[in-house]
Amino acid sequence: MANKSLLDTALSLTYNVHMNGLRFVWDQAKNLANQHKHGVTFEEAQTAFYDERATVYYDPDHSEDEDRFILLGMSLQAQVLVVCHCYREADLVVRIISARRANRREEEAYWR
């Protein structure tokens, strides 16, 4: 199938994320570049982690140096986002790598 999304081929796992004590970090230059490219700030992206419907996918294609994950969730700006991230410091720190609006197929997967 042409134009398969990473979410189409990724293994979906259920994670229980406890928000108490969770912190978010990112590179500010990357945040500005991401905002320019995708129109989504990392400040907005972190709000998608509070979405109870959010799904986290392991990203094996980008996990050579570190385990990376993709969160598909609704931000507080009512946008379904795809947020690439990894965990640091015993999973208490989330480093946001990139964020963008979900495409049509990804948004449909979110609502299923």
Residue pairs with C-beta under 8 A, 6 or more apart in sequence:
1 8
5 103
5 105
5 106
6 57
6 59
6 61
6 70
7 57
7 70
7 72
7 82
7 105
7 106
7 109
8 105
10 57
10 58
10 59
10 60
10 70
11 57
11 58
11 60
12 55
12 57
13 56
13 57
13 58
14 55
15 56
17 49
17 56
19 49
19 50
21 92
22 49
22 92
22 93
22 94
23 92
23 93
23 94
24 42
24 46
24 49
24 93
24 94
24 95
24 96
25 88
25 93
25 94
25 95
25 96
26 42
26 95
26 96
26 97
30 42
30 97
30 98
31 41
31 42
31 43
31 96
34 40
34 41
34 42
34 98
34 99
34 100
35 41
37 100
38 98
38 99
38 100
38 101
39 101
40 75
40 79
40 81
40 99
40 100
40 101
41 99
42 96
42 99
44 75
44 76
44 77
44 79
44 81
44 99
45 75
45 81
45 83
45 96
45 99
46 94
46 96
47 75
47 76
47 77
48 54
48 71
48 73
48 74
48 75
48 81
48 83
48 99
49 71
49 73
49 83
49 94
50 76
51 73
51 74
51 75
53 73
53 74
53 110
54 71
54 72
54 73
54 74
55 71
55 72
55 73
55 109
55 110
56 69
56 70
56 71
56 72
57 69
57 70
57 71
57 72
58 67
58 68
58 69
59 68
59 69
59 70
59 84
62 68
62 84
66 86
67 86
67 87
68 84
68 85
68 86
68 97
69 84
69 85
69 86
69 87
70 82
70 83
70 84
70 85
71 81
71 82
71 83
71 85
72 80
72 81
72 82
72 102
72 106
72 109
72 110
73 80
73 81
73 83
73 110
74 80
74 81
74 110
75 81
79 101
79 102
80 101
80 102
80 106
80 107
80 110
81 99
81 100
81 101
81 102
82 99
82 100
82 101
82 102
82 106
83 96
83 98
83 99
84 96
84 97
84 98
84 99
85 94
85 95
85 96
85 97
86 94
86 95
86 97
87 93
87 94
87 95
88 94
88 95
102 110
